[in-house]
Amino acid sequence: PPTVPPPPGPPARGSLSLHRAYLRSPLGLLRLGQLALGAAFWVTVAAHKYEGAAHFALFAAVLVWLLTLALFGLSLLGRWELVPWLGSRWLLTNLVHDLALGVGLYAAAAGIMGHKAKQRSFCNLPGYSQHCLYSAYLSASICGGITACLYLFSGLYCLLRRCQDQRDII
């Protein structure tokens, strides 16, 4: 009796490896800076007592940070095609994320923390003995402002690539 070959299985996926070209690209380096400064922002806010609008600032920072971490991970592994509908438009996805979410939400969060720092500026005087949140709020505001600038730069980088009719992020 002739032997029948087994039916073909699902196509094998390639092994996971780092997309080193992305890591060395301007967008990869900007993502690393966004993740580092974004974490500094929300850790600074979360580590201190906060109230009112600082809740929104913390929510916005953590939301954008988690989305950036997902974009960075998928781009670093070269697996963005696994994301339904967005994977085929990865450059546009990065562009919208950076300009709408990154710049918009981090600029708002930095503004909120700057306003809170201004409200607490009285406790920055020498000899003030109570616990003062001025320096924490000011530090968060500065980190948020720099992070918003990094998102602006990465958004402009993606926009430049899009205007040059390129479809890839690097």
C-alpha positions as CSV (number, residue, x, y, z in Angstrom):
1,P,0.0,0.0,0.0
2,P,1.3,3.5,-0.9
3,T,2.0,5.8,2.0
4,V,0.1,9.0,2.0
5,P,2.1,12.0,3.2
6,P,0.6,13.9,6.2
7,P,-1.4,17.0,5.5
8,P,0.5,20.2,5.5
9,G,0.5,22.0,8.9
10,P,0.1,25.7,9.4
11,P,2.9,27.8,8.1
12,A,5.7,28.1,10.5
13,R,6.4,31.6,11.8
14,G,9.9,32.8,11.9
15,S,11.7,33.0,15.2
16,L,11.5,36.2,17.2
17,S,14.5,38.4,16.7
18,L,15.2,42.0,17.3
19,H,14.8,44.4,14.4
20,R,18.2,46.1,15.1
21,A,17.8,48.6,12.2
22,Y,14.7,50.0,14.0
23,L,16.6,50.3,17.3
24,R,19.3,52.4,15.6
25,S,16.8,54.5,13.6
26,P,15.8,58.0,14.7
27,L,12.3,56.7,15.6
28,G,13.7,53.9,17.7
29,L,15.9,56.2,19.7
30,L,13.1,58.7,20.1
31,R,10.8,55.9,21.4
32,L,13.5,55.0,24.0
33,G,13.6,58.6,25.2
34,Q,9.8,58.8,25.3
35,L,9.6,55.6,27.4
36,A,12.3,56.8,29.8
37,L,10.9,60.3,30.3
38,G,7.3,59.2,30.2
39,A,8.1,56.7,33.0
40,A,9.9,59.5,35.0
41,F,6.8,61.6,34.6
42,W,4.2,59.2,35.8
43,V,6.4,57.7,38.6
44,T,7.0,61.2,39.9
45,V,3.3,62.0,40.0
46,A,2.3,58.6,41.4
47,A,5.0,58.7,44.1
48,H,3.6,61.8,45.6
49,K,0.2,62.9,46.9
50,Y,-1.9,64.2,44.1
51,E,-5.5,65.4,43.7
52,G,-7.9,67.0,41.3
53,A,-6.6,67.4,37.7
54,A,-3.4,65.5,38.5
55,H,-5.6,62.3,38.2
56,F,-6.1,63.1,34.5
57,A,-2.4,63.9,34.0
58,L,-1.5,60.6,35.5
59,F,-4.1,58.7,33.5
60,A,-3.0,60.4,30.3
61,A,0.7,59.7,30.9
62,V,0.2,56.0,31.7
63,L,-2.1,55.5,28.8
64,V,0.3,57.0,26.3
65,W,3.3,55.3,27.9
66,L,1.6,51.9,27.6
67,L,0.6,52.5,24.0
68,T,4.2,53.6,23.2
69,L,5.5,50.5,24.9
70,A,3.3,48.4,22.6
71,L,4.3,50.3,19.5
72,F,8.0,50.0,20.5
73,G,7.7,46.3,21.2
74,L,5.9,45.4,18.0
75,S,8.3,47.6,15.9
76,L,11.4,46.1,17.7
77,L,10.3,42.6,17.0
78,G,9.1,43.5,13.4
79,R,5.6,42.1,14.2
80,W,3.4,45.0,13.4
81,E,1.6,43.0,10.7
82,L,0.0,41.0,13.5
83,V,-2.1,44.0,14.5
84,P,-5.4,43.8,12.6
85,W,-6.1,46.8,10.3
86,L,-3.4,49.0,11.8
87,G,-0.4,46.7,10.9
88,S,-0.9,47.5,7.2
89,R,-0.8,51.2,8.0
90,W,2.0,51.1,10.6
91,L,3.6,54.4,9.6
92,L,0.3,56.2,9.7
93,T,-0.5,54.5,13.1
94,N,2.8,55.8,14.5
95,L,2.1,59.3,13.1
96,V,-1.4,59.5,14.6
97,H,-0.2,58.1,17.9
98,D,2.7,60.6,18.2
99,L,0.9,63.8,17.1
100,A,-2.6,63.2,18.5
101,L,-2.0,61.2,21.6
102,G,1.6,61.8,22.5
103,V,1.8,65.5,21.9
104,G,-1.7,66.3,22.9
105,L,-2.0,64.3,26.1
106,Y,1.6,65.0,27.3
107,A,1.3,68.7,26.7
108,A,-2.0,68.8,28.6
109,A,-0.5,66.7,31.4
110,A,2.6,69.0,31.6
111,G,0.4,72.0,31.7
112,I,-1.7,70.6,34.5
113,M,1.4,69.8,36.5
114,G,2.9,73.2,35.8
115,H,-0.3,74.8,37.0
116,K,-0.2,72.7,40.2
117,A,3.5,73.6,40.7
118,K,2.6,77.3,40.4
119,Q,-0.2,76.9,43.0
120,R,2.4,75.4,45.4
121,S,5.2,77.9,44.7
122,F,4.6,79.5,48.1
123,C,6.2,76.5,49.9
124,N,9.4,76.8,48.0
125,L,10.5,79.6,50.4
126,P,13.4,79.0,52.8
127,G,12.2,78.0,56.3
128,Y,8.9,76.5,55.2
129,S,8.5,73.5,57.4
130,Q,5.5,71.6,55.9
131,H,5.8,68.9,53.3
132,C,6.0,70.6,49.9
133,L,5.0,69.1,46.5
134,Y,6.3,72.0,44.5
135,S,9.5,70.3,43.3
136,A,7.7,67.0,42.5
137,Y,5.1,68.9,40.4
138,L,7.7,71.0,38.7
139,S,9.8,67.9,37.9
140,A,6.8,66.2,36.5
141,S,5.9,69.3,34.4
142,I,9.5,69.5,33.0
143,C,9.5,65.7,32.1
144,G,6.1,66.0,30.5
145,G,7.1,69.0,28.4
146,I,10.3,67.3,27.2
147,T,8.3,64.1,26.5
148,A,5.8,66.1,24.4
149,C,8.7,67.5,22.4
150,L,10.0,64.0,21.8
151,Y,6.6,62.9,20.5
152,L,6.5,66.0,18.3
153,F,9.9,65.1,16.8
154,S,8.9,61.5,16.2
155,G,5.6,62.6,14.7
156,L,7.4,65.0,12.3
157,Y,9.8,62.2,11.4
158,C,6.9,59.9,10.5
159,L,5.2,62.7,8.6
160,L,8.3,63.4,6.6
161,R,8.6,59.7,5.7
162,R,4.9,59.7,4.7
163,C,5.3,62.8,2.5
164,Q,8.3,61.1,0.8
165,D,5.9,58.2,-0.1
166,Q,7.7,55.7,2.1
167,R,5.5,53.1,3.9
168,D,7.9,51.8,6.4
169,I,9.0,53.3,9.8
170,I,12.7,53.1,9.0
